[in-house]
Amino acid sequence: MQRRAAVLGSPIAHSRSPLLHRAAYESLDLDWHYDAIEVREGELASFLRACGPEWVGFSLTMPLKDEAWALADLRDDVADRTKCANTLLRDSAGWYAANTDVFGLVTAVREFMHDGSARPISTAVIIGSGATARSASAAAAELGAERVIIRARNVEAARQVVDVAHAYGVPQVDVGPLSALSEALQVADLCVSTLPGSAATELVECFKERSTARPHEGVLVDVAYDPWPSRLAQAWQPGITISGLDMLLWQAVAQVELMSGQRPDIEGMRMAVHEGN
């Protein structure tokens, strides 16, 4: 039986997950197929019901991470604490949900900080209020943040990001509107923007104000990666900038291990996902 997996979401044509997973399967000599399939919000349950036994699992992207968590029969601890899942695996009991986004973000940041070129992370600023922001909140806690500042258009929705920070034991958590972003950026050891590139355009001036104020060096992770460097990354001075592709790489490494039980060729996956950048 031909084994299959796919990334699901909407829109999905731009996804680089197929590049990552196909490179991983090749390195493991697995004759599996991995595709990108358009599944809109509210359609995941019916899609899963129609899946035959050939399907090993799925990667989930916007807007399905909350839906995947809610539909799962079993969940890992990270998915339960963040209340979102970017991975569904077929299990004898049904569908098993996992969140590898937290691992992906933590590993990407640690990889860029291994030489000690950036300050330890005490204060993290998270921009956004959705599922990826919740994962970023958990990742900030794992990276040692003692203070998490959340800035979002929808402050009420961002309360869920606050809940995750508290669940991970962050002692100081603050939430506010995007209009209060400039001051927060001045003290950020780590900033994670979870907004799409087009939505983040209005934030460029805040990032330029940070540069003018000459703050200490910090780390920016911009989940938006096409094009790269993003406008936010170009304005983040001084500091280290990390593309969302690096987070995408590491969360996919964890997904492949969950689906196959094997460790793929990470450098081969890295080369594949950075093609064209």
C-alpha atoms as an extended CHARMM CRD file, in Angstrom:
* protein
*
       277  EXT
         1         1  MET       CA              0.0000000000        0.0000000000        0.0000000000  PROA      1               0.0000000000
         2         2  GLN       CA              1.3390000000        3.4170000000       -1.0070000000  PROA      2               0.0000000000
         3         3  ARG       CA              1.7940000000        5.5090000000        2.1500000000  PROA      3               0.0000000000
         4         4  ARG       CA              0.6540000000        9.1260000000        1.9730000000  PROA      4               0.0000000000
         5         5  ALA       CA              0.8830000000       12.3470000000        3.9840000000  PROA      5               0.0000000000
         6         6  ALA       CA              0.0940000000       15.9860000000        3.2200000000  PROA      6               0.0000000000
         7         7  VAL       CA             -0.0630000000       19.5330000000        4.4850000000  PROA      7               0.0000000000
         8         8  LEU       CA             -3.5990000000       20.8810000000        4.8330000000  PROA      8               0.0000000000
         9         9  GLY       CA             -4.7530000000       24.4950000000        5.0000000000  PROA      9               0.0000000000
        10        10  SER       CA             -6.0290000000       27.4740000000        3.0670000000  PROA      10              0.0000000000
        11        11  PRO       CA             -4.4020000000       29.0530000000        1.1640000000  PROA      11              0.0000000000
        12        12  ILE       CA             -1.9180000000       26.2320000000        0.6360000000  PROA      12              0.0000000000
        13        13  ALA       CA             -0.2860000000       26.6400000000       -2.8110000000  PROA      13              0.0000000000
        14        14  HSD       CA              2.6440000000       28.6190000000       -1.3370000000  PROA      14              0.0000000000
        15        15  SER       CA              3.5440000000       25.9760000000        1.2870000000  PROA      15              0.0000000000
        16        16  ARG       CA              7.1060000000       24.6680000000        1.3340000000  PROA      16              0.0000000000
        17        17  SER       CA              6.2180000000       21.7090000000        3.5120000000  PROA      17              0.0000000000
        18        18  PRO       CA              6.2080000000       19.3760000000        0.4760000000  PROA      18              0.0000000000
        19        19  LEU       CA              9.8360000000       20.3320000000       -0.2330000000  PROA      19              0.0000000000
        20        20  LEU       CA             10.8070000000       19.4800000000        3.3420000000  PROA      20              0.0000000000
        21        21  HSD       CA              8.9600000000       16.1980000000        3.6610000000  PROA      21              0.0000000000
        22        22  ARG       CA              9.8710000000       14.8890000000        0.2190000000  PROA      22              0.0000000000
        23        23  ALA       CA             13.5560000000       15.6020000000        0.9170000000  PROA      23              0.0000000000
        24        24  ALA       CA             13.2110000000       13.7700000000        4.2320000000  PROA      24              0.0000000000
        25        25  TYR       CA             11.5390000000       10.7390000000        2.6240000000  PROA      25              0.0000000000
        26        26  GLU       CA             14.2530000000       10.5820000000       -0.0120000000  PROA      26              0.0000000000
        27        27  SER       CA             16.9660000000       10.6200000000        2.6630000000  PROA      27              0.0000000000
        28        28  LEU       CA             15.1890000000        7.7880000000        4.5040000000  PROA      28              0.0000000000
        29        29  ASP       CA             14.5190000000        5.8140000000        1.3160000000  PROA      29              0.0000000000
        30        30  LEU       CA             10.7820000000        5.8900000000        2.0060000000  PROA      30              0.0000000000
        31        31  ASP       CA              8.4810000000        5.4900000000       -0.9840000000  PROA      31              0.0000000000
        32        32  TRP       CA              5.8710000000        7.8680000000        0.4830000000  PROA      32              0.0000000000
        33        33  HSD       CA              3.8970000000       10.6140000000       -1.2310000000  PROA      33              0.0000000000
        34        34  TYR       CA              3.4730000000       14.0650000000        0.3580000000  PROA      34              0.0000000000
        35        35  ASP       CA              1.1250000000       16.6800000000       -1.1210000000  PROA      35              0.0000000000
        36        36  ALA       CA             -0.3720000000       20.1010000000       -0.3760000000  PROA      36              0.0000000000
        37        37  ILE       CA             -4.1750000000       19.9760000000       -0.1780000000  PROA      37              0.0000000000
        38        38  GLU       CA             -6.5720000000       22.9050000000        0.1030000000  PROA      38              0.0000000000
        39        39  VAL       CA             -8.8340000000       22.3790000000        3.1220000000  PROA      39              0.0000000000
        40        40  ARG       CA            -10.8010000000       25.3780000000        4.3120000000  PROA      40              0.0000000000
        41        41  GLU       CA            -11.9480000000       26.2070000000        7.8220000000  PROA      41              0.0000000000
        42        42  GLY       CA            -14.7810000000       23.9240000000        8.8750000000  PROA      42              0.0000000000
        43        43  GLU       CA            -13.8770000000       21.2120000000        6.3350000000  PROA      43              0.0000000000
        44        44  LEU       CA            -11.2910000000       19.2180000000        8.2940000000  PROA      44              0.0000000000
        45        45  ALA       CA            -13.6890000000       16.7810000000        9.9570000000  PROA      45              0.0000000000
        46        46  SER       CA            -15.2640000000       15.6990000000        6.6750000000  PROA      46              0.0000000000
        47        47  PHE       CA            -11.8420000000       15.4630000000        5.0240000000  PROA      47              0.0000000000
        48        48  LEU       CA            -10.5330000000       13.1460000000        7.7670000000  PROA      48              0.0000000000
        49        49  ARG       CA            -13.6210000000       10.9360000000        7.5740000000  PROA      49              0.0000000000
        50        50  ALA       CA            -12.9150000000       10.3560000000        3.8810000000  PROA      50              0.0000000000
        51        51  CYS       CA             -9.2640000000        9.3630000000        4.4250000000  PROA      51              0.0000000000
        52        52  GLY       CA             -8.3510000000        5.7480000000        3.7730000000  PROA      52              0.0000000000
        53        53  PRO       CA             -5.7480000000        3.6390000000        5.6170000000  PROA      53              0.0000000000
        54        54  GLU       CA             -2.9840000000        4.7770000000        3.2610000000  PROA      54              0.0000000000
        55        55  TRP       CA             -2.8040000000        8.1420000000        5.0910000000  PROA      55              0.0000000000
        56        56  VAL       CA             -0.0500000000        8.2250000000        7.7370000000  PROA      56              0.0000000000
        57        57  GLY       CA             -0.6550000000       11.7690000000        8.9200000000  PROA      57              0.0000000000
        58        58  PHE       CA             -0.9720000000       15.4560000000        8.1610000000  PROA      58              0.0000000000
        59        59  SER       CA              0.7290000000       18.7800000000        8.7290000000  PROA      59              0.0000000000
        60        60  LEU       CA             -1.7420000000       21.5480000000        9.5630000000  PROA      60              0.0000000000
        61        61  THR       CA             -1.3860000000       25.2130000000        8.8020000000  PROA      61              0.0000000000
        62        62  MET       CA             -3.7100000000       28.2210000000        8.8970000000  PROA      62              0.0000000000
        63        63  PRO       CA             -6.6420000000       28.0980000000        9.6220000000  PROA      63              0.0000000000
        64        64  LEU       CA             -6.8060000000       24.4840000000       10.8360000000  PROA      64              0.0000000000
        65        65  LYS       CA             -4.5950000000       24.2850000000       13.9470000000  PROA      65              0.0000000000
        66        66  ASP       CA             -7.4170000000       24.9170000000       16.4220000000  PROA      66              0.0000000000
        67        67  GLU       CA             -9.7490000000       22.6150000000       14.5050000000  PROA      67              0.0000000000
        68        68  ALA       CA             -7.1810000000       19.8100000000       14.4600000000  PROA      68              0.0000000000
        69        69  TRP       CA             -6.7550000000       20.0680000000       18.2290000000  PROA      69              0.0000000000
        70        70  ALA       CA            -10.5070000000       19.9570000000       18.8080000000  PROA      70              0.0000000000
        71        71  LEU       CA            -11.0710000000       16.9560000000       16.5050000000  PROA      71              0.0000000000
        72        72  ALA       CA             -8.2520000000       14.7910000000       17.8730000000  PROA      72              0.0000000000
        73        73  ASP       CA             -8.9500000000       11.6430000000       19.8520000000  PROA      73              0.0000000000
        74        74  LEU       CA             -5.5830000000       11.8850000000       21.6550000000  PROA      74              0.0000000000
        75        75  ARG       CA             -3.1460000000       14.7890000000       22.1030000000  PROA      75              0.0000000000
        76        76  ASP       CA              0.4220000000       15.3000000000       23.2370000000  PROA      76              0.0000000000
        77        77  ASP       CA              1.1690000000       17.5360000000       26.2290000000  PROA      77              0.0000000000
        78        78  VAL       CA              2.2720000000       20.5330000000       24.1490000000  PROA      78              0.0000000000
        79        79  ALA       CA             -0.8700000000       20.4450000000       22.0150000000  PROA      79              0.0000000000
        80        80  ASP       CA             -3.0000000000       20.2450000000       25.1360000000  PROA      80              0.0000000000
        81        81  ARG       CA             -1.2450000000       23.1640000000       26.8270000000  PROA      81              0.0000000000
        82        82  THR       CA             -1.3600000000       25.4010000000       23.7490000000  PROA      82              0.0000000000
        83        83  LYS       CA             -4.7790000000       24.1660000000       22.6140000000  PROA      83              0.0000000000
        84        84  CYS       CA             -3.6070000000       23.8750000000       19.0040000000  PROA      84              0.0000000000
        85        85  ALA       CA             -1.9980000000       21.2390000000       16.8030000000  PROA      85              0.0000000000
        86        86  ASN       CA              0.0630000000       21.4070000000       13.6300000000  PROA      86              0.0000000000
        87        87  THR       CA              0.2910000000       17.6150000000       13.2850000000  PROA      87              0.0000000000
        88        88  LEU       CA             -2.2480000000       14.7930000000       13.0700000000  PROA      88              0.0000000000
        89        89  LEU       CA             -1.1350000000       11.1610000000       13.1100000000  PROA      89              0.0000000000
        90        90  ARG       CA             -3.2530000000        8.0920000000       12.4760000000  PROA      90              0.0000000000
        91        91  ASP       CA             -3.4920000000        6.0480000000       15.6570000000  PROA      91              0.0000000000
        92        92  SER       CA             -5.2650000000        2.8070000000       16.5410000000  PROA      92              0.0000000000
        93        93  ALA       CA             -7.5880000000        4.9310000000       18.7000000000  PROA      93              0.0000000000
        94        94  GLY       CA             -8.2240000000        7.5340000000       15.9860000000  PROA      94              0.0000000000
        95        95  TRP       CA             -6.2690000000       10.7350000000       15.3050000000  PROA      95              0.0000000000
        96        96  TYR       CA             -3.3760000000       11.7900000000       17.5310000000  PROA      96              0.0000000000
        97        97  ALA       CA             -2.6130000000       15.5310000000       17.6600000000  PROA      97              0.0000000000
        98        98  ALA       CA              0.8340000000       16.9860000000       18.2840000000  PROA      98              0.0000000000
        99        99  ASN       CA              2.2850000000       20.4740000000       18.3630000000  PROA      99              0.0000000000
       100       100  THR       CA              5.7990000000       20.5570000000       16.8800000000  PROA      100             0.0000000000
       101       101  ASP       CA              5.7220000000       24.3410000000       16.3160000000  PROA      101             0.0000000000
       102       102  VAL       CA              7.0430000000       24.9650000000       19.8370000000  PROA      102             0.0000000000
       103       103  PHE       CA              9.9960000000       22.6350000000       19.2450000000  PROA      103             0.0000000000
       104       104  GLY       CA             10.5450000000       24.2470000000       15.8330000000  PROA      104             0.0000000000
       105       105  LEU       CA             10.7180000000       27.7640000000       17.2140000000  PROA      105             0.0000000000
       106       106  VAL       CA             12.8510000000       26.8780000000       20.2460000000  PROA      106             0.0000000000
       107       107  THR       CA             15.3450000000       24.9400000000       18.1250000000  PROA      107             0.0000000000
       108       108  ALA       CA             15.5800000000       27.6410000000       15.4520000000  PROA      108             0.0000000000
       109       109  VAL       CA             16.3570000000       30.3140000000       18.0640000000  PROA      109             0.0000000000
       110       110  ARG       CA             18.8770000000       28.1500000000       19.9140000000  PROA      110             0.0000000000
       111       111  GLU       CA             20.6150000000       27.3160000000       16.6510000000  PROA      111             0.0000000000
       112       112  PHE       CA             21.2110000000       30.9970000000       15.9320000000  PROA      112             0.0000000000
       113       113  MET       CA             22.2700000000       31.7630000000       19.5140000000  PROA      113             0.0000000000
       114       114  HSD       CA             24.6680000000       28.8650000000       20.0180000000  PROA      114             0.0000000000
       115       115  ASP       CA             27.7370000000       31.1050000000       19.7210000000  PROA      115             0.0000000000
       116       116  GLY       CA             26.5510000000       33.4420000000       22.4860000000  PROA      116             0.0000000000
       117       117  SER       CA             26.2250000000       36.4170000000       20.1260000000  PROA      117             0.0000000000
       118       118  ALA       CA             22.8550000000       37.4570000000       21.5620000000  PROA      118             0.0000000000
       119       119  ARG       CA             21.7550000000       38.3070000000       25.0870000000  PROA      119             0.0000000000
       120       120  PRO       CA             20.0090000000       35.6730000000       27.1950000000  PROA      120             0.0000000000
       121       121  ILE       CA             16.2610000000       35.8850000000       26.6960000000  PROA      121             0.0000000000
       122       122  SER       CA             14.5700000000       37.5450000000       29.6370000000  PROA      122             0.0000000000
       123       123  THR       CA             11.8330000000       39.5300000000       27.8690000000  PROA      123             0.0000000000
       124       124  ALA       CA              9.9480000000       38.2160000000       24.8400000000  PROA      124             0.0000000000
       125       125  VAL       CA              7.5150000000       40.1840000000       22.6880000000  PROA      125             0.0000000000
       126       126  ILE       CA              4.9320000000       38.2200000000       20.7330000000  PROA      126             0.0000000000
       127       127  ILE       CA              2.9380000000       39.8970000000       17.9650000000  PROA      127             0.0000000000
       128       128  GLY       CA             -0.3850000000       38.2430000000       17.1720000000  PROA      128             0.0000000000
       129       129  SER       CA             -3.2150000000       36.3770000000       18.8640000000  PROA      129             0.0000000000
       130       130  GLY       CA             -3.6800000000       33.1150000000       16.9590000000  PROA      130             0.0000000000
       131       131  ALA       CA             -2.4630000000       29.5380000000       17.2530000000  PROA      131             0.0000000000
       132       132  THR       CA              1.1200000000       30.3680000000       16.2430000000  PROA      132             0.0000000000
       133       133  ALA       CA              1.2300000000       33.1270000000       18.8730000000  PROA      133             0.0000000000
       134       134  ARG       CA              0.2100000000       30.5630000000       21.4990000000  PROA      134             0.0000000000
       135       135  SER       CA              3.0590000000       28.3080000000       20.3860000000  PROA      135             0.0000000000
       136       136  ALA       CA              5.4180000000       31.2950000000       20.4700000000  PROA      136             0.0000000000
       137       137  SER       CA              4.3550000000       31.9890000000       24.0490000000  PROA      137             0.0000000000
       138       138  ALA       CA              5.2310000000       28.4280000000       25.0530000000  PROA      138             0.0000000000
       139       139  ALA       CA              8.5300000000       28.6380000000       23.1660000000  PROA      139             0.0000000000
       140       140  ALA       CA              9.4480000000       31.9050000000       24.9000000000  PROA      140             0.0000000000
       141       141  ALA       CA              8.9410000000       30.2110000000       28.2620000000  PROA      141             0.0000000000
       142       142  GLU       CA             11.1320000000       27.2700000000       27.2270000000  PROA      142             0.0000000000
       143       143  LEU       CA             13.8270000000       29.7220000000       26.1190000000  PROA      143             0.0000000000
       144       144  GLY       CA             13.8840000000       31.2070000000       29.6140000000  PROA      144             0.0000000000
       145       145  ALA       CA             11.7270000000       34.3150000000       29.2750000000  PROA      145             0.0000000000
       146       146  GLU       CA             10.6450000000       35.7160000000       32.6240000000  PROA      146             0.0000000000
       147       147  ARG       CA              8.4510000000       38.3250000000       30.9910000000  PROA      147             0.0000000000
       148       148  VAL       CA              6.1980000000       37.9220000000       27.9450000000  PROA      148             0.0000000000
       149       149  ILE       CA              4.6530000000       40.9710000000       26.2880000000  PROA      149             0.0000000000
       150       150  ILE       CA              1.8240000000       40.2750000000       23.8440000000  PROA      150             0.0000000000
       151       151  ARG       CA              0.6790000000       42.8390000000       21.3010000000  PROA      151             0.0000000000
       152       152  ALA       CA             -2.2690000000       42.1340000000       19.0270000000  PROA      152             0.0000000000
       153       153  ARG       CA             -5.0690000000       43.7350000000       17.0620000000  PROA      153             0.0000000000
       154       154  ASN       CA             -7.5910000000       41.6130000000       18.9330000000  PROA      154             0.0000000000
       155       155  VAL       CA             -6.6050000000       41.9600000000       22.5730000000  PROA      155             0.0000000000
       156       156  GLU       CA             -9.4690000000       39.7560000000       23.7450000000  PROA      156             0.0000000000
       157       157  ALA       CA             -8.3630000000       36.8790000000       21.5110000000  PROA      157             0.0000000000
       158       158  ALA       CA             -4.8090000000       37.3640000000       22.8110000000  PROA      158             0.0000000000
       159       159  ARG       CA             -5.9860000000       36.3370000000       26.2890000000  PROA      159             0.0000000000
       160       160  GLN       CA             -5.4630000000       32.7430000000       25.1130000000  PROA      160             0.0000000000
       161       161  VAL       CA             -1.7950000000       33.5850000000       24.4750000000  PROA      161             0.0000000000
       162       162  VAL       CA             -1.6330000000       34.9300000000       28.0370000000  PROA      162             0.0000000000
       163       163  ASP       CA             -3.1350000000       31.6860000000       29.3340000000  PROA      163             0.0000000000
       164       164  VAL       CA             -0.4090000000       29.6530000000       27.6210000000  PROA      164             0.0000000000
       165       165  ALA       CA              2.3440000000       31.8290000000       29.1200000000  PROA      165             0.0000000000
       166       166  HSD       CA              0.8520000000       31.3290000000       32.5730000000  PROA      166             0.0000000000
       167       167  ALA       CA              0.5000000000       27.5730000000       31.9680000000  PROA      167             0.0000000000
       168       168  TYR       CA              4.2260000000       27.4520000000       31.2060000000  PROA      168             0.0000000000
       169       169  GLY       CA              5.0720000000       29.3500000000       34.3850000000  PROA      169             0.0000000000
       170       170  VAL       CA              6.0540000000       32.7640000000       33.0150000000  PROA      170             0.0000000000
       171       171  PRO       CA              5.9490000000       35.1060000000       36.0600000000  PROA      171             0.0000000000
       172       172  GLN       CA              5.2160000000       38.3670000000       34.2060000000  PROA      172             0.0000000000
       173       173  VAL       CA              2.7410000000       38.5580000000       31.3180000000  PROA      173             0.0000000000
       174       174  ASP       CA              1.3850000000       41.7120000000       29.7340000000  PROA      174             0.0000000000
       175       175  VAL       CA             -1.1260000000       42.0550000000       26.9000000000  PROA      175             0.0000000000
       176       176  GLY       CA             -2.0490000000       45.1430000000       24.9170000000  PROA      176             0.0000000000
       177       177  PRO       CA             -2.9230000000       46.5650000000       21.4940000000  PROA      177             0.0000000000
       178       178  LEU       CA             -0.5430000000       47.0130000000       18.5680000000  PROA      178             0.0000000000
       179       179  SER       CA             -0.5750000000       50.7500000000       19.2750000000  PROA      179             0.0000000000
       180       180  ALA       CA              1.5740000000       49.9570000000       22.3380000000  PROA      180             0.0000000000
       181       181  LEU       CA              4.1580000000       47.9430000000       20.3740000000  PROA      181             0.0000000000
       182       182  SER       CA              6.9460000000       50.5350000000       20.0540000000  PROA      182             0.0000000000
       183       183  GLU       CA              7.7370000000       50.6990000000       23.7610000000  PROA      183             0.0000000000
       184       184  ALA       CA              7.6920000000       46.9130000000       24.0610000000  PROA      184             0.0000000000
       185       185  LEU       CA             10.2250000000       46.4830000000       21.2470000000  PROA      185             0.0000000000
       186       186  GLN       CA             12.7600000000       48.6090000000       23.1180000000  PROA      186             0.0000000000
       187       187  VAL       CA             13.1170000000       45.9380000000       25.8220000000  PROA      187             0.0000000000
       188       188  ALA       CA             12.7480000000       42.7920000000       23.6920000000  PROA      188             0.0000000000
       189       189  ASP       CA             15.4730000000       40.1640000000       23.8960000000  PROA      189             0.0000000000
       190       190  LEU       CA             13.2660000000       38.0980000000       21.5850000000  PROA      190             0.0000000000
       191       191  CYS       CA             10.4790000000       39.2590000000       19.2870000000  PROA      191             0.0000000000
       192       192  VAL       CA              8.2650000000       36.8080000000       17.4020000000  PROA      192             0.0000000000
       193       193  SER       CA              5.9610000000       38.1970000000       14.7270000000  PROA      193             0.0000000000
       194       194  THR       CA              3.2500000000       35.6860000000       13.8250000000  PROA      194             0.0000000000
       195       195  LEU       CA              1.4900000000       37.9940000000       11.3700000000  PROA      195             0.0000000000
       196       196  PRO       CA              1.3460000000       37.4150000000        7.5960000000  PROA      196             0.0000000000
       197       197  GLY       CA              3.7430000000       39.6250000000        5.6690000000  PROA      197             0.0000000000
       198       198  SER       CA              0.9940000000       41.8950000000        4.3320000000  PROA      198             0.0000000000
       199       199  ALA       CA             -0.4990000000       42.3920000000        7.7970000000  PROA      199             0.0000000000
       200       200  ALA       CA              2.8820000000       43.2570000000        9.2990000000  PROA      200             0.0000000000
       201       201  THR       CA              3.5320000000       46.1850000000        6.9370000000  PROA      201             0.0000000000
       202       202  GLU       CA              1.9760000000       48.6760000000        9.3390000000  PROA      202             0.0000000000
       203       203  LEU       CA              4.4950000000       47.6570000000       12.0140000000  PROA      203             0.0000000000
       204       204  VAL       CA              7.5990000000       48.6930000000       10.0680000000  PROA      204             0.0000000000
       205       205  GLU       CA              7.6530000000       52.1900000000       11.5750000000  PROA      205             0.0000000000
       206       206  CYS       CA              7.6260000000       50.7300000000       15.0970000000  PROA      206             0.0000000000
       207       207  PHE       CA             10.6390000000       48.6050000000       14.1660000000  PROA      207             0.0000000000
       208       208  LYS       CA             12.4200000000       51.6240000000       12.7240000000  PROA      208             0.0000000000
       209       209  GLU       CA             11.7600000000       53.5440000000       15.9420000000  PROA      209             0.0000000000
       210       210  ARG       CA             13.4080000000       50.7120000000       17.8330000000  PROA      210             0.0000000000
       211       211  SER       CA             16.4620000000       50.9720000000       15.6100000000  PROA      211             0.0000000000
       212       212  THR       CA             16.6760000000       54.7500000000       16.1200000000  PROA      212             0.0000000000
       213       213  ALA       CA             16.5240000000       54.3030000000       19.9010000000  PROA      213             0.0000000000
       214       214  ARG       CA             19.6030000000       52.0240000000       19.7090000000  PROA      214             0.0000000000
       215       215  PRO       CA             18.3610000000       49.2620000000       22.0080000000  PROA      215             0.0000000000
       216       216  HSD       CA             20.4010000000       46.2580000000       23.0630000000  PROA      216             0.0000000000
       217       217  GLU       CA             20.8280000000       43.5080000000       20.5010000000  PROA      217             0.0000000000
       218       218  GLY       CA             17.8950000000       41.1110000000       20.3080000000  PROA      218             0.0000000000
       219       219  VAL       CA             16.5160000000       38.2650000000       18.1990000000  PROA      219             0.0000000000
       220       220  LEU       CA             13.6340000000       38.6070000000       15.7510000000  PROA      220             0.0000000000
       221       221  VAL       CA             11.7570000000       35.6080000000       14.4000000000  PROA      221             0.0000000000
       222       222  ASP       CA              9.4430000000       36.6140000000       11.5690000000  PROA      222             0.0000000000
       223       223  VAL       CA              7.1760000000       33.6860000000       10.7460000000  PROA      223             0.0000000000
       224       224  ALA       CA              6.5440000000       35.3070000000        7.3500000000  PROA      224             0.0000000000
       225       225  TYR       CA              9.3360000000       34.1450000000        5.0260000000  PROA      225             0.0000000000
       226       226  ASP       CA              8.3270000000       35.0790000000        1.4920000000  PROA      226             0.0000000000
       227       227  PRO       CA             10.0250000000       37.3080000000        0.4840000000  PROA      227             0.0000000000
       228       228  TRP       CA             13.0720000000       37.1960000000        2.7360000000  PROA      228             0.0000000000
       229       229  PRO       CA             14.3980000000       39.3100000000        4.2770000000  PROA      229             0.0000000000
       230       230  SER       CA             10.9700000000       40.5940000000        5.2140000000  PROA      230             0.0000000000
       231       231  ARG       CA             10.3940000000       44.2960000000        5.7910000000  PROA      231             0.0000000000
       232       232  LEU       CA             10.3960000000       43.6800000000        9.5390000000  PROA      232             0.0000000000
       233       233  ALA       CA             13.7010000000       41.8080000000        9.3220000000  PROA      233             0.0000000000
       234       234  GLN       CA             15.2490000000       44.6430000000        7.3250000000  PROA      234             0.0000000000
       235       235  ALA       CA             14.1770000000       47.1350000000       10.0070000000  PROA      235             0.0000000000
       236       236  TRP       CA             15.4020000000       45.0240000000       12.9580000000  PROA      236             0.0000000000
       237       237  GLN       CA             18.6900000000       46.7300000000       13.7910000000  PROA      237             0.0000000000
       238       238  PRO       CA             20.7370000000       45.8580000000       15.7760000000  PROA      238             0.0000000000
       239       239  GLY       CA             20.1110000000       42.1710000000       16.2230000000  PROA      239             0.0000000000
       240       240  ILE       CA             19.7410000000       38.6930000000       14.7960000000  PROA      240             0.0000000000
       241       241  THR       CA             16.9390000000       37.9070000000       12.3240000000  PROA      241             0.0000000000
       242       242  ILE       CA             15.5430000000       34.4090000000       11.8770000000  PROA      242             0.0000000000
       243       243  SER       CA             13.3190000000       33.4530000000        8.9650000000  PROA      243             0.0000000000
       244       244  GLY       CA             10.1290000000       31.4980000000        9.4660000000  PROA      244             0.0000000000
       245       245  LEU       CA             11.7260000000       28.9070000000        7.1640000000  PROA      245             0.0000000000
       246       246  ASP       CA             14.0250000000       27.8920000000       10.0130000000  PROA      246             0.0000000000
       247       247  MET       CA             11.0800000000       27.3000000000       12.3280000000  PROA      247             0.0000000000
       248       248  LEU       CA              9.3550000000       25.4510000000        9.4620000000  PROA      248             0.0000000000
       249       249  LEU       CA             12.4070000000       23.2270000000        9.0210000000  PROA      249             0.0000000000
       250       250  TRP       CA             12.6190000000       22.1010000000       12.6410000000  PROA      250             0.0000000000
       251       251  GLN       CA              8.9060000000       21.5590000000       13.1500000000  PROA      251             0.0000000000
       252       252  ALA       CA              8.9810000000       19.3770000000       10.0090000000  PROA      252             0.0000000000
       253       253  VAL       CA             11.9460000000       17.3920000000       11.3280000000  PROA      253             0.0000000000
       254       254  ALA       CA              9.8650000000       16.5530000000       14.3980000000  PROA      254             0.0000000000
       255       255  GLN       CA              6.8500000000       15.6770000000       12.2280000000  PROA      255             0.0000000000
       256       256  VAL       CA              8.8700000000       13.2890000000       10.0770000000  PROA      256             0.0000000000
       257       257  GLU       CA             10.2090000000       11.5660000000       13.1940000000  PROA      257             0.0000000000
       258       258  LEU       CA              6.6730000000       11.1940000000       14.5690000000  PROA      258             0.0000000000
       259       259  MET       CA              5.3210000000        9.8200000000       11.2870000000  PROA      259             0.0000000000
       260       260  SER       CA              8.1940000000        7.5170000000       10.3360000000  PROA      260             0.0000000000
       261       261  GLY       CA             10.0190000000        6.7760000000       13.5900000000  PROA      261             0.0000000000
       262       262  GLN       CA             13.2850000000        7.7470000000       11.8810000000  PROA      262             0.0000000000
       263       263  ARG       CA             15.6420000000       10.7460000000       11.9550000000  PROA      263             0.0000000000
       264       264  PRO       CA             15.8520000000       12.3860000000        8.5000000000  PROA      264             0.0000000000
       265       265  ASP       CA             18.7950000000       14.1730000000        6.8710000000  PROA      265             0.0000000000
       266       266  ILE       CA             18.3320000000       17.6520000000        8.3620000000  PROA      266             0.0000000000
       267       267  GLU       CA             20.8580000000       19.4040000000        6.1300000000  PROA      267             0.0000000000
       268       268  GLY       CA             19.2090000000       17.9250000000        3.0540000000  PROA      268             0.0000000000
       269       269  MET       CA             15.8750000000       19.2540000000        4.2490000000  PROA      269             0.0000000000
       270       270  ARG       CA             17.4260000000       22.6540000000        4.9420000000  PROA      270             0.0000000000
       271       271  MET       CA             18.8210000000       22.8760000000        1.4170000000  PROA      271             0.0000000000
       272       272  ALA       CA             15.4780000000       21.8720000000       -0.0700000000  PROA      272             0.0000000000
       273       273  VAL       CA             13.3970000000       24.4430000000        1.8210000000  PROA      273             0.0000000000
       274       274  HSD       CA             15.7910000000       27.3120000000        1.1390000000  PROA      274             0.0000000000
       275       275  GLU       CA             15.7350000000       26.7350000000       -2.6250000000  PROA      275             0.0000000000
       276       276  GLY       CA             14.9250000000       29.9970000000       -4.3670000000  PROA      276             0.0000000000
       277       277  ASN       CA             15.7660000000       32.1920000000       -1.3510000000  PROA      277             0.0000000000
